[in-house]
Amino acid sequence: MTADASKALPSDRGQHLLRVLIQRYIRDGQPVGSQTLSKDSGLDLSPATIRNVMSDLEDMGLVSAPHTSAGRVPTPQGYRMFVDTLVRYRQPVEKDVQRIRKQLGGEYETPGALVSTVSSMLSEFTSMAGVVTVPRAPKVALRQIEFLPLSEQRILVILVINDTEVQNRILHTDRDYTASELQHAQNFINQHYAGTDLHTVRVKLLKDLDKTRDSMNQAMHDIISVAHAAMDKAEHPDDEYVLAGETNLMSFAELSDVDTLRRLFDAFSRKRLILDLLDRSINADGVRIFIGEESGYGILDDCSVVTAPYRVDDDTIGVLGVIGPTRMAYDRVVPIVDVTARLLETALGHGQPK
């Protein structure tokens, strides 16, 4: 594909046939041939004319022809044009919206329980995997840190967050530290960083460690590095998101081979990959769609991730979304993700959705 071809846009007829091809491929999962397009398009075009249009779309990088078939399939670039300009989004039916409202209007003991319900609903409504980050406080500020020496080269790190929340972390070190060494390190951190949000503390700690490397003794330097690791865990806890319905992905042929499933489930279990993707959506204005290679992770090249942030009082406190194959029904999935995010905002902001 040349640079000029990549910038070219299909004709109106080409766009129409691309839309029809993608809709058919999403439905059936099979390469779409000229005769099928001729019948589905509603246009009075010969198969030869359609083949010429398909050739043009292929030159533009919007469709490709598998070696084993005369039909075409959409590329990630084709899907991108589809979701940006060609798809006709369908709002969820009212009974589904009411059901989401009712579910979110229940009583939940913890934010995690509410998030678990939301992720399960997203999975159920889309027949794919639903993911929701646990809502976090708009500001996570460090009030105090304390180190206690344990046996076997371990340190108990006690973090006081936002005045009321206390988190305990046991971290392994390369050697044992004395209570005096730990006391000096905690005094340094509390004196310089108390009252500062954790993200800023972590960034400043790294910079300050570099600046004071020559003047600070090695023990102090090592202990503060341990503190940095503890704060990273506090800012990004292991239960930061809830994933539901990942086994639904087994029903899609392109994701169903054992190796693909193993790598996908490994990515889900390690969490950092998905968290990074969700973090990139935190400041999005509405729904964001990552199609195939757009995620930047090879394991998701055959997947699309549709996300939307959710807010309370103008503070973005989380992200929800759906993970599925690139040939997902975007016309249904995108509005469901959007509506669910808005209803979750209402539930969190006003006690229950109206």
C-alpha angles and dihedrals in degrees: 000000000000124000090248092052092051090057095046121102124219120250118257088263091049091050091050092051091046090054092049092047094050093046090051093046092049089053100045107019091222130115110268119233131206096257092053091049091048090054097042098042098064088221123128095235131138119238087247092057091048091050089054091052090048089052090054091049089050091052088053091053094244098116135019136201117232112225093240097052141052089216129088134239128199121258124218087262089053091051089048092056089045096054094040101047116356111045120096105216117217118212114229114265114262095248090059092049090050091050091053090048091051094048093049091046093067127102115267124187094208138017087244091062091052091048091050090055092049094050091049091050092050089051093047096048094047102030087229135091117299121205131186129174117228108253112256130203109267089240124030104193127184111233100170142348128203131185124206122185117235132185125273097035096302133135128202108219115198115196123190108203127191092350095284111046118084121193125187122204127183110206130185119228137191093248143003119276127207123241088246093055091049091047092055092050095049091047090053093051096044092048096050105030112025111128094024123117113258096244091055091045091054093049093046093045092059092048093045092048090056092048095048098037092110097044099039120078117244095249092055090047093050095047093051089050087055089051090053090056091049092052091049089057091046092051092044107033120190093248094053094128139022120222122196134179098019089145087066087075089069089072093066112086095217091056100035103087113108097243094051092047092047092053093044094050090046089055090049092050094049090050098191093097093053092042091053090052092049091047089058088060096049094098097036119130098234126316121008124193125204110195119197112297092014088085090067091229119107093211088064097049090111093042138077124209119203113195141174130183121231124213142194119200092348092305115118105225103168152349132237131190153142129259118204144128121306088250092064120139096262092179089066103027099052095054091045091053091047096047093045091052092051093048091047089053089054092048093051095041101045107023094254136017118265 
